[in-house]
Amino acid sequence: MTELHFANLTSPQAAALLTTERKPVLLLPVGAVEPHGPHAPLGTDPLISAGMCERAARRLADDPEVRALVLPALPYGVTRFAEGFAGAVHVAGDTLHALVVDVCTAVIDQEFRHVVVVNNHLEPQHIATLQRAVDTVSARRRVLVGYLDLTRRRRAERLTEEFLAGECHAGRYETSLVLADRPDLVDTEQMRELPAVSVNLPAAISGGQHSFAAMGMDKAYCGAPAEATAAEGQATFEVLTDLLVEVIRDLVRGTGGRDEPRRGRPGA
């Protein structure tokens, strides 16, 4: 099978990517290390991002137009909402911004001009930081960096009801995705005992709440994790992969590939 991971190539193999008719696209998975209830792993978000990227690269492995490869993930992000819970690893927005800008600039300067940032940590300040990083790279190098914003309603409507309702932090939606790829990381006995917690995250954020505890998420989850299944996770991954492949194709063809930030609507 065609190698899916950029870092597994040798230097000559990486150079050879630029000599073929297929356009190389580098996918940068991003997330955050933070609590996802008492049942799911701290690394849920970067795990989902990596799963999307790997599936997109695999789907495009024999594509005549595009070859996608997955860059090593950036697992740390802006995660202030999880303050007070064990396991949260927050990095400052400027730190994340610098990392994303430096990684994208490094590969663009080697003529890998198609890069897509793939994110599944939906804290508003984290998203704003990534959008700012994409803006910075575009301004410095005059190259459009791809970004898929899953919080856009037209994207969310293609995902599950729980995601669309905004009740999806470590609930059925995210837990199903982890079950699809790393079931060994989910405490299923604990998961089955968890009651549903109805918290609309975008509404709570718009209402001025800025921590899981203040939102009523005393165990750092909302939604219905007890209802999660690997089958739902696989189906959701298929939709997420569809969305990512669409962004990749738009970026390569010059017809889009970047969801622009929306001003003044945190978490929208």
C-alpha positions as CSV (number, residue, x, y, z in Angstrom):
1,M,0.0,0.0,0.0
2,T,1.1,3.5,-0.7
3,E,2.7,5.1,2.4
4,L,0.2,7.4,4.2
5,H,2.5,9.2,6.6
6,F,4.9,11.9,5.5
7,A,7.3,11.3,8.3
8,N,7.8,7.7,7.3
9,L,9.3,8.7,3.9
10,T,13.0,9.1,3.3
11,S,14.3,12.5,2.2
12,P,14.6,11.4,-1.5
13,Q,11.1,10.0,-1.4
14,A,9.8,13.3,-0.1
15,A,11.6,15.1,-2.9
16,A,10.1,12.7,-5.4
17,L,6.6,13.8,-4.5
18,L,7.2,17.1,-6.2
19,T,8.2,15.5,-9.5
20,T,5.0,13.6,-10.3
21,E,1.8,14.9,-11.9
22,R,-0.2,14.1,-8.7
23,K,-0.4,17.1,-6.4
24,P,0.9,16.3,-2.9
25,V,-1.3,17.5,-0.1
26,L,-0.1,17.4,3.5
27,L,-2.6,17.0,6.2
28,L,-1.8,18.4,9.7
29,P,-3.9,16.8,12.5
30,V,-4.5,19.1,15.4
31,G,-6.3,18.6,18.7
32,A,-5.9,19.0,22.5
33,V,-5.1,16.8,25.5
34,E,-8.0,17.3,27.9
35,P,-10.5,15.3,29.9
36,H,-13.3,13.5,28.0
37,G,-15.4,12.2,30.8
38,P,-14.4,9.3,33.0
39,H,-14.5,6.9,30.1
40,A,-12.7,8.3,27.1
41,P,-9.0,9.1,26.6
42,L,-7.5,12.5,27.1
43,G,-6.3,12.4,23.5
44,T,-9.7,12.0,21.9
45,D,-9.5,15.1,19.8
46,P,-6.2,14.5,18.1
47,L,-7.1,10.8,17.7
48,I,-10.2,11.8,15.7
49,S,-8.2,14.3,13.6
50,A,-5.6,11.6,12.8
51,G,-8.3,9.1,12.0
52,M,-9.9,11.5,9.5
53,C,-6.5,12.2,7.9
54,E,-5.5,8.6,7.6
55,R,-8.8,7.7,6.0
56,A,-8.6,10.6,3.5
57,A,-5.1,9.6,2.6
58,R,-6.1,6.0,2.1
59,R,-9.1,6.9,0.0
60,L,-6.9,9.0,-2.3
61,A,-4.1,6.5,-2.4
62,D,-4.7,5.7,-6.1
63,D,-6.2,9.0,-7.1
64,P,-4.7,10.3,-10.4
65,E,-5.0,14.0,-9.3
66,V,-4.0,14.1,-5.6
67,R,-1.7,12.3,-3.2
68,A,-2.4,13.0,0.5
69,L,0.0,12.3,3.3
70,V,-0.4,12.8,7.0
71,L,2.0,15.0,8.9
72,P,2.8,14.1,12.6
73,A,0.0,15.5,14.8
74,L,0.1,18.5,17.0
75,P,-1.7,17.1,20.0
76,Y,-1.7,20.2,22.3
77,G,-4.1,23.0,22.0
78,V,-5.9,25.9,23.8
79,T,-8.1,24.2,26.4
80,R,-9.2,26.5,29.2
81,F,-12.7,25.0,29.5
82,A,-11.2,21.9,31.2
83,E,-9.5,23.9,34.0
84,G,-9.8,22.0,37.3
85,F,-9.9,18.6,35.8
86,A,-6.9,16.2,35.9
87,G,-5.2,15.7,32.6
88,A,-5.8,18.9,30.8
89,V,-2.7,20.2,29.0
90,H,-3.2,23.8,27.9
91,V,-0.8,25.7,25.7
92,A,-1.1,29.5,25.1
93,G,-2.7,30.7,21.9
94,D,0.6,32.3,20.8
95,T,2.4,29.0,21.3
96,L,-0.1,27.1,19.1
97,H,-0.1,29.8,16.5
98,A,3.7,29.7,16.2
99,L,3.8,25.9,15.9
100,V,1.2,25.8,13.2
101,V,2.7,28.7,11.3
102,D,6.2,27.2,11.5
103,V,5.2,23.7,10.4
104,C,3.1,25.1,7.5
105,T,5.8,27.5,6.4
106,A,8.5,24.8,6.6
107,V,6.8,22.6,4.1
108,I,5.5,25.4,1.9
109,D,9.1,26.7,1.5
110,Q,10.0,23.2,0.1
111,E,7.2,23.7,-2.5
112,F,4.6,21.5,-0.7
113,R,2.1,24.2,-1.3
114,H,-1.1,22.3,-0.4
115,V,-1.5,22.0,3.3
116,V,-4.7,21.3,5.2
117,V,-5.1,21.8,9.0
118,V,-7.5,19.2,10.4
119,N,-9.0,20.0,13.8
120,N,-11.4,18.3,16.1
121,H,-11.0,20.4,19.3
122,L,-13.8,22.9,19.1
123,E,-13.1,25.3,21.9
124,P,-13.7,28.8,20.4
125,Q,-10.3,30.3,21.3
126,H,-8.5,27.2,19.9
127,I,-10.4,27.5,16.6
128,A,-9.7,31.3,16.5
129,T,-6.0,30.6,17.0
130,L,-5.9,28.1,14.1
131,Q,-7.7,30.5,11.9
132,R,-5.2,33.2,12.8
133,A,-2.3,30.9,12.0
134,V,-3.8,30.1,8.6
135,D,-4.2,33.8,8.0
136,T,-0.5,34.4,9.0
137,V,0.8,31.8,6.6
138,S,-1.3,33.1,3.8
139,A,-0.1,36.6,4.4
140,R,3.6,35.6,4.6
141,R,3.7,33.1,1.7
142,R,0.7,34.0,-0.5
143,V,-0.4,30.4,-0.2
144,L,-3.9,29.4,0.9
145,V,-3.8,26.8,3.7
146,G,-6.8,24.6,3.9
147,Y,-9.1,24.5,7.0
148,L,-12.3,22.5,7.6
149,D,-14.5,24.1,10.2
150,L,-16.9,21.5,11.5
151,T,-18.8,24.1,13.6
152,R,-20.3,25.5,10.4
153,R,-23.9,24.5,10.2
154,R,-23.7,23.3,6.6
155,R,-21.0,20.9,7.9
156,A,-22.7,20.0,11.1
157,E,-25.9,19.1,9.4
158,R,-24.1,16.2,7.7
159,L,-23.0,14.8,11.0
160,T,-25.0,13.2,13.8
161,E,-28.0,14.7,15.7
162,E,-25.9,14.9,18.9
163,F,-23.2,16.9,17.1
164,L,-25.8,19.2,15.5
165,A,-27.4,19.8,18.9
166,G,-24.0,20.9,20.4
167,E,-24.1,18.1,23.0
168,C,-21.0,16.3,21.8
169,H,-18.1,16.6,24.1
170,A,-17.2,13.0,25.0
171,G,-20.8,12.0,24.4
172,R,-22.2,9.6,21.9
173,Y,-20.6,11.3,18.9
174,E,-17.0,11.5,20.1
175,T,-17.1,8.2,22.1
176,S,-18.3,6.4,19.0
177,L,-15.4,7.7,17.0
178,V,-12.9,6.5,19.5
179,L,-14.6,3.1,19.7
180,A,-14.2,2.9,15.9
181,D,-10.4,3.3,16.0
182,R,-9.2,2.6,19.5
183,P,-11.8,0.7,21.5
184,D,-9.1,-0.4,23.9
185,L,-8.9,3.3,25.1
186,V,-12.6,3.5,26.2
187,D,-13.7,2.2,29.6
188,T,-16.9,0.7,28.3
189,E,-18.1,-0.5,31.7
190,Q,-17.9,3.1,33.0
191,M,-19.3,4.4,29.7
192,R,-22.5,2.3,30.0
193,E,-23.2,3.6,33.5
194,L,-23.1,7.3,32.5
195,P,-26.4,9.2,32.4
196,A,-27.1,11.6,29.5
197,V,-26.1,15.2,30.2
198,S,-28.0,17.8,28.2
199,V,-25.7,20.8,27.7
200,N,-25.8,22.8,24.4
201,L,-22.1,23.9,24.3
202,P,-22.5,26.7,21.7
203,A,-25.5,28.1,23.6
204,A,-23.6,27.9,26.9
205,I,-20.6,29.6,25.4
206,S,-22.7,32.4,23.9
207,G,-24.3,32.8,27.3
208,G,-20.9,33.6,28.8
209,Q,-20.0,30.2,30.3
210,H,-16.3,29.4,29.9
211,S,-15.7,26.2,31.8
212,F,-17.1,22.7,31.8
213,A,-17.9,23.0,35.5
214,A,-19.9,26.2,35.0
215,M,-21.8,24.5,32.2
216,G,-22.9,21.7,34.5
217,M,-20.5,19.2,33.1
218,D,-19.1,18.0,36.4
219,K,-17.6,14.9,34.9
220,A,-16.3,16.7,31.8
221,Y,-18.8,15.3,29.3
222,C,-22.2,16.0,27.8
223,G,-24.4,14.1,25.5
224,A,-25.1,10.4,25.8
225,P,-21.9,8.3,25.9
226,A,-23.7,5.2,27.0
227,E,-25.3,5.1,23.5
228,A,-22.0,5.1,21.7
229,T,-21.1,2.3,19.2
230,A,-18.2,1.5,17.0
231,A,-20.6,1.2,14.1
232,E,-21.8,4.7,14.5
233,G,-18.2,5.8,14.8
234,Q,-17.3,4.2,11.5
235,A,-20.3,5.8,9.8
236,T,-19.3,9.2,11.2
237,F,-15.7,8.8,10.1
238,E,-17.0,8.1,6.6
239,V,-18.8,11.5,6.6
240,L,-15.9,13.3,8.1
241,T,-13.6,11.8,5.4
242,D,-16.1,12.9,2.7
243,L,-15.9,16.5,4.1
244,L,-12.1,16.4,4.2
245,V,-11.7,15.0,0.7
246,E,-14.0,17.7,-0.6
247,V,-11.7,20.4,1.1
248,I,-8.6,18.7,-0.4
249,R,-10.0,18.7,-3.9
250,D,-11.2,22.3,-3.6
251,L,-7.8,23.4,-2.4
252,V,-5.9,21.6,-5.2
253,R,-8.3,22.9,-7.9
254,G,-8.2,26.4,-6.6
255,T,-12.0,26.5,-6.0
256,G,-11.9,26.8,-2.2
257,G,-10.5,24.7,0.6
258,R,-10.7,27.2,3.4
259,D,-13.6,27.9,5.7
260,E,-13.2,31.5,6.7
261,P,-13.6,32.6,10.3
262,R,-16.8,34.1,11.4
263,R,-16.4,37.2,13.6
264,G,-18.2,37.8,16.8
265,R,-19.9,34.4,17.2
266,P,-17.8,32.2,19.5
267,G,-18.4,28.6,19.0
268,A,-20.9,29.1,16.2
